[in-house]
Amino acid sequence: MATITRNTPATGTLDVTLGVDKTWKATAPAGFTFAVGQSSIQIPLTLIDDTIIEGSRDVRITAQAAGHATGSA
């Protein structure tokens, strides 16, 4: 699970689209909606074990919402 926190007032709903740069390493929902009054939300992240020993790998999750700057982690 991952927690995503909204950095704007929660006075309205906010639709967010998610992207994953390495879909062969991890998956996330295509998007979600913050409800009115909701400042954070938990979403499922699934890590994919391809059984190849590679060491640590970075995966970037990107969040976009209309009228807001894109964020990533």
C-alpha positions in Angstrom: 0.0 0.0 0.0 1.1 3.6 -0.6 -0.4 6.7 0.9 -0.9 9.7 -1.3 -1.6 13.1 0.3 -3.3 16.0 -1.3 -1.6 19.4 -0.9 -4.6 21.5 -1.7 -7.8 22.2 0.3 -10.1 19.2 0.3 -13.2 21.3 -0.5 -14.0 19.4 -3.7 -13.3 16.1 -5.3 -10.0 15.6 -7.2 -9.5 13.0 -9.9 -5.9 11.8 -10.1 -4.3 9.7 -12.8 -1.3 7.4 -12.0 1.5 6.1 -14.1 4.3 3.6 -13.5 7.5 3.9 -15.5 8.5 0.2 -15.2 5.2 -1.8 -15.4 7.2 -5.0 -15.5 8.4 -4.2 -12.0 5.3 -2.7 -10.3 1.7 -1.9 -10.9 -0.7 0.7 -9.5 -4.3 1.6 -10.2 -4.8 3.8 -13.3 -6.3 6.5 -11.1 -8.5 7.4 -8.1 -10.6 10.2 -6.8 -10.2 12.2 -3.5 -13.6 12.7 -2.0 -14.7 16.0 -0.5 -12.9 16.4 2.9 -10.4 13.6 2.1 -6.8 14.8 2.3 -5.0 11.4 1.9 -5.8 8.0 0.4 -4.2 4.6 0.4 -3.7 2.8 -2.9 -2.5 -0.7 -3.6 0.9 -1.1 -5.2 1.9 -4.5 -6.5 5.6 -5.4 -6.9 6.3 -8.0 -9.5 8.9 -10.7 -8.8 10.3 -11.9 -12.1 12.6 -14.3 -10.3 15.7 -12.7 -11.9 18.3 -11.7 -9.3 19.1 -8.1 -10.2 19.6 -6.3 -6.9 17.6 -3.1 -6.0 15.7 -1.3 -8.8 13.9 2.1 -8.7 10.3 2.4 -9.9 8.8 5.9 -10.4 5.1 6.5 -9.7 3.7 9.7 -11.3 0.4 11.4 -10.3 -1.4 13.9 -12.5 -4.5 16.0 -11.9 -6.0 18.6 -14.1 -4.9 22.1 -13.1 -2.1 20.9 -10.8 1.6 20.2 -11.2 2.6 16.6 -11.8 4.2 14.8 -8.9 6.3 11.7 -8.7 8.1 9.5 -6.2 
